[in-house]
Amino acid sequence: MADDTGETDPSALQARIDAGASVRVLDVRDRDEVEQWRLSGPNVALTQKPYNRFLQAKITDDLASFLGDVDGEGPITVVCARGEASAEVARALSDAGFEARNLAGGMEAWARLLLAAEVEGVLPDAPDATLVQYRRPSSGCLGYLLVADDEAAVVDPLRAFTDRYVADAADRGAEITTVVDTHVHADHVSGLRALADATGATPVLPAGAVERGVAYDVETVTDGEPITGGEAALTAVHAPGHTTGMTAFAVGDALLTGDSLFADGAVGKADRGGSRRRSRLAGVARPDLEEGAAEAPAFARELYRTLTERFARFPDETVVAPGHHGENAVPGDDGAFTARLGECRELPVFELSEAAFVERITERTPPRPANHAEILAVNLGRESADDEAAFGLELGPNNCAAAPADD
């Protein structure tokens, strides 16, 4: 919510976006910054006007003209990199009689927002266990906390939120004993080692990921192996395509697909209970981040086999819990981004032949994630970065999807 200083915090803004409210954004950063990374959502109307345009309008006392072509209706949320220039703009607009508020802390604060939601109905044989999905709205990154009895495992943690995972596990009466990455990430700095160091937990990577040249000590897991025990065991499912080491993890009725399938938006038709339950599939992984465009067709063929063969043993009712969501994501009623595997299989991309699939996703890959080479080097342990430098490396969109699955 906006407070009496004319500011709104990132969590309140994201809550409005997730609720489907119309959000009117004026971004006063330079155009290239906005084009690289922006606030997004299905009902976000964003207009970019650089700060110097505001200064000119203020000097000429013509703020009305300055706002004349700002898209959308209703209150304006002003955004900049750190919330300083935007605070000045929001105050001036408010003083002139316009309804405006500042995004406190700017895009940097938005990047520090991590939301959590329990994924409902996926652990029927372990009713006392909990699967929590973490979401970083600024990048669409999703990770997971599995709590069973007094032990917890974290899948795909973000280094910037190490303390948060520890606190959340403790709040649920558990200690983190296992930390695992589904693959070597190229879009964010992994929290695998930081979280293991902070808790004494066992760090785990897929064997194929380690073979890429991981330069630190870590336990490995291969296809079919469990990394946790009991009725809520995480079991590895070899899922190459995005990378050679990409590994999904099955737990209960859920499949943590990592960067194989992405979810985006609500299904749009009510289930038997009359309410929106799950998100829909948004896209499939891009195949060019490990070896580049020349080897992308070979990786794409592996991804096709993962989707159509390796995942074939899982029933349609399996809940896909992905590693990312798309730009216009809307959570399901439980606040999580998931989709039924059967719904995914109904999308056109799953009806393509292998050759058509390879052609589709190799021709439609977006720009690589910002600083991906440096991020990979840090995650492989070949280079180091302090917390501030690591946070700066990963600002921006993840760009890990090849294309929407249903276009």
N, C-alpha and C positions, 0 to 999 in steps of 0.2 A: 504494500500500500504506500501511497505518498504521504509523507509526514508534513508538519507545519513549516518545514524549511524548504518545501518544494522539491524534495528528493524522493525517489523510489529505489528500493534495493533490488538487486538482481533476482532474488528468490521470489519477491512479489511480482515482478515483471514476468518472470517465467511462468508463474501460476496463472496469470491472466492469459498468456499465450496458450498454455495447455488447456485452459477452460474454453478456448475458442473465442475469446473476446477480441474485438477489433483493437489492434495496437498500432498507433500512429507514431512513427519514429522519424526524427530529424537527426541525421548523422552529420556532424560538422568536421569530420576528418577529411583528408584529401581523397580524391576519387580513387586513386590506386589502392589506398588502404581499405576503403569500403568494398571495392571489387574483389579484393583478396579475401576478406573476412567480414561478415556482417551479422547483425541480429536477424534471425529468420523464424518463420513459422507460417502456417497456412493462412492466418489472418493478419499478418504483419504488413503494413504499408510503409515502406521505407523510402525516404527522400534524402539524397546527399546534397548538401550545400556547404562548401568550405567555410571555415571560421572567418576568413578575411571578407567573404561576402556579407556576413553578419556585421562585421565592423563597419563596412561601408554603409549598410542600411541604417545602422545606429547613428552614424555621423550625420547622415542626411535626413534622419528622423522619418524613415520610410520602412519600418518593420512590417507594416501591413503588406507591402509589395513583396518583401522578402519571404513572407509566408504564403503568398498568394497561390503558388503552385505546389505547395506541400501536399502530397497524396494523403488520402484517408480523411476520416472525420473524427472529431472528439479531441480529448487532451493530447498534447504533443509530449512525447518523451524524447529529450535531447541527449545525444550520445556522443562521446569522444573517446580517446584512448584511455584516459585515467580519471575522467569526471571533473576536470578542472575548467577547461574551456567551455564544456557543455554546461557547467554550473553557472558561468557568467551569462551564457546565452539564455538559459532558462529563467534566471532572475530578471534579465532585461525584458523578456517576453511577458513574464508575469506582471512586472511593473507597468507595462504598456497595456495591460488588460487582457492578455491572451492566457489561456489555460495551458500551462507548460510545467513540466517537472524534469529534473535532472536524474539520469541514471547514476546513482552514487558509485564512485569508483570506476565508472566507465567500462570499456570492454575488458580491461584487465580484471576487474572485480567479477564480471560475468564469467571469465575464464576460470575463476576460483570457485564457481558454484558447482557443487556435487549433490545430486538428489538421490534419494533411495526409496525403493518401493518393494514390498514383498510380492513375489510371484505366487499367485494363488493356485491351489489345486494341482500341483505337480509332484507332490510327495505323498501319495495316498498310503504307502506302506510304512511311512515314517512320520506319523502325524505330529510328533514333537519336534521335527526338524524344520528348518526354515531356509528358503532360498531368497536372498535379497539381491535385487538388481540395482546397480549404481549407474547413474546417468550424468554425464557432463554435457549439458546442453550446448555449450560453446563449440564443441567439436563433434558431438554425436557419439562419443565413446561410451560403451557400456561394459561394465564389469560385474562380478558376482561375489557374494559372500554366502557360503553354505555353512550353516550352523547345525550340528547334530550332537546332542548331549552337551558336553562341556568343551567340545573341540570345534574349530572352525577352519575352513579353507577359503582362500581368496583366489579368484580367477581373473586374470588380466587387470591387476591393480595399476593405478596411476601413481607415480612417485610423489606428485604434488599433494596427495591426500593420504599419505602413510598414517598419520595420526588418527585420521577419521576411521579407517578400517579397524585399528586397534580399539578405539573407543566404542565403536558399534558392536564389535564382538563382545567386549566386556559388558556392555549394557544387556546383552543376551546371555550373560553368564558363561561365556566361552573364551578360550584362549586360541589364538591363531596358531595352528600347528603345521599347516601346509600352504605354500604360495605357488601358483602355477601361471605361466603364460601359455596361451594357445599357440603362439608362434613368436618370431622375432619381429617386434612392431617397428613400423617405419613412420608412424604419424604422431606418436607421443613417447615420452620417456617412461619406460616401464618402472613400476615400483617393486618388481620382484626382489631385487637384492636389498633395497632399503627396508622393505617390510620384513624380510627374513632376518636382517640384522637387528631390527628393532624388537623382534619377538622371539628370536631363536627358532623360528619355524623352518621347515625343510623347503628349500627352493627347488622347483621342478620345472623342467622344460622338455618338450618332445625331443626324442633322440634326433630326428631330422633337423630340428632347429639348432641343436648343439653342433651338428656336423657342418654348419655354415661358418664355424670358426669362433664359437663362444669362448671367451678368454677368462673365464672364472669358474669356480667349482660349483656344480649344480647336479642334482639327481636327474635322471632321465626316465621317460616313460614311453612305451611303444603301444601300438594298436592292441586293444583288448585288456590292457593292464589297468587295475584300479589304483588310484592314488590316495583314496580315503577308504575307510572300512564301514561296516555296518549296513543298515538298510538304506542309507543315503550315500552310497559310494559314488564317487566320481570315476567313471571309466573312460579311458582314452579311445577315441575313434579317429583313425588316420583319415585326414581330409585334405590332401594336397590340392593345389591349384592356385590359390593366392600366393602361397610359398610352398617349398618342398616339405617343410616341417609342419605345416598347418595341421592342427589337431583339434577336433571337437571333443566335448566331454558329455557323456550321457549320465543323467542322474534322475531317478524316478521316471516320471513321464515327460521329462524335459530333455532337450538336446541343446547344449551350449555350443553353438555353431562357430563361434569366433568370427573370422572374416570370410565366411563362405556365403551366408545369406544375411541380408540386412532388412530390418523392419521399418516401416514408415506409415503412420496414419492409422486411423481406426478402420475396421472392416467395413463399416457403413451399413450393415444389415444386422438387425437384432438377433441374438441367439434365443434359445427356447425360453430363457428367463426374461426376455423383453428388453435387455440392455446390451450396450456395446461391451464386448468382453476382451477382444484381442485386437492387436494391430494387424496390418497386412504387410506382405512382403514388399520391399522396395527395390531391391536389386541384388546382384551377385558380385562377388569379389573381382577386382581387377587382377590380371595375371602378369603384370609387367614390372612389379616393384623389386623382385629379387634379382632377375637377370637382365631386365630391359626389354625393349620392344622386339628385338630379334628373336628372343626365346619365348615371347608371349604366347604364340600358338601352341607350343608344347605344354605350357602351364595351363592354357585354356582347355586343352583336351583332358588333362588330369582333373580340372575343376568339373568338367562335364561328367566324368566318371564318378567323381565324389557325389555330385547331386543326384545322378540317375542310378548309380550302382551301390556305392558305399553307404549312402543313406537309405537305400531301398529296404533294408531290413526293419526300419522303424515305421510303425503304423501311422496312418493319417492323423490320428489323435495326438501324436507327439507334439509337444509345445516347443517351437523353435525359439530359443533365447539367444539373440545374436550379439555380436561384438560391437555393432554400430547401429545407429538409426539414421534415416535420411533427413534432409534439410527441413522438410515440411512435416515432421513427425508429430503425431498426436498419440498420447498414451491410451491404453485400454482403461477399463474401469478400475483395475487394481493399481493403476499408475505405472504399469510396466509396459515395455515394448516387446511384444511377443506375437507369434502367429502360429496357427495350426499348420503342421507339415502338409496336411491334405490340401489346405488352401493354397499353399505355395505351389503344390504340384498342378494346380488348375491354371496357373498363369501361363501366358503364351511362351515364355522363354523355355519352359519345360517341355514344350511340344516340338521344339526345334531338333533337327538332326544334329549330330556332332559337328559336322562341317559348318552348318548354318550357325550353330551356337558359337563356334570359334570365330567365325567371321564377325558376328554381331559384337562380341565383347572386346575383340582386339581392335576394332575400328572406332570404338566409342569410349575410350579411356580418357579421363580428365587429366589436367595437369597433376604432376606428382605432388604429394604433400610437401608443404614448406619445410625446408631444412631436413629432408628425409635422409640424406647421406650422413649428416652429422648425428641425427637421432639413431640411425642404425648402428653407427660406430659406438655410440654410448651404450646402446642396449646389448651389443655384442661384447662389451667390456674392453674395446680397443682404445677408446678415448674416455675421458672423464669430464664431468661438468658439475659445478656446484648447483645448489637448489635454485638459485636465481637464474643462472644460465640455462638450466634444464627447463625451467618454466618458460623462459623466453623462446626457446627452440620450438616449442610445440604450440605456440599461439597460432590460431587459424583453423581452417576446416581440415577434416581428416583425408578426404579425397581417396578413400580406399575402395569405393564401389566403381564398377565398370560402367554400368548404365542401369536405369530402372528395369525391373524384370517384366513389367506389364505394358511396355510400349513397343 
